[in-house]
Amino acid sequence: MRPESTNGTDGGGLAVPMAWLCAEYLADELLRSGGLVAPGSLEYRAGRRTLALTFYLCDGVAVVSSEAGTEARLDEWLALTAYGHPWDTWVRERLAARRAADEELARPQDAGLALAHETWRLLDSTQLLATDLGALSAAPAAGLAVDESARVWLPAWQVGLPLGHLALRLY
């Protein structure tokens, strides 16, 4: 069945590619089931966008046929969203590599990649007021307390990344 509206796409297909829809759906489900923040809040949107971008840039959320394959995919996402991992550098590199591959093959940029670029732009340019977790001088496991009254403006991805990581842990 063809969609009623393609919002002006010239190919007659969906305006949003299935890989991006699946990444957003999975991110949304993980955050909702975790119950960490209220759906619709700025923090929730930052977490959903961060997870969706991570899933999409990990070559989507392909269905894995075995439990071991699912475990490996989850381990990959946990490693990418872990504290101290240069997630922002990884995103920039993956976006650049995909764009270069499209240019090398002389293909037009696909809609999913355009959505990924826009999502990254939003995550990097939107600032949220949050507790300054970067003020810790040692790992949180060292027993240091976080001064929750010390708040700083952070890019949305810096708020969404730990939220997404925790949602993955709760899965």
Buried (B, 14 or more C-beta within 10 A) or exposed (E): EEEEEEEEEEEEEBEBBEBBBBBBBBBBBBBEEBEBBEEEEBBBBBBBBBBBBBBBBBEBBEEEEEEEEEEEBBEEBBEBBBEEBEBBEBBEEBBEEBBEEBEEEEEEEBBBBEBBBEBBEBBBEBEBEBBBBEEBEEEEEEEEEEEEEEEBEBBBBBBBBBBBBBBBEEE
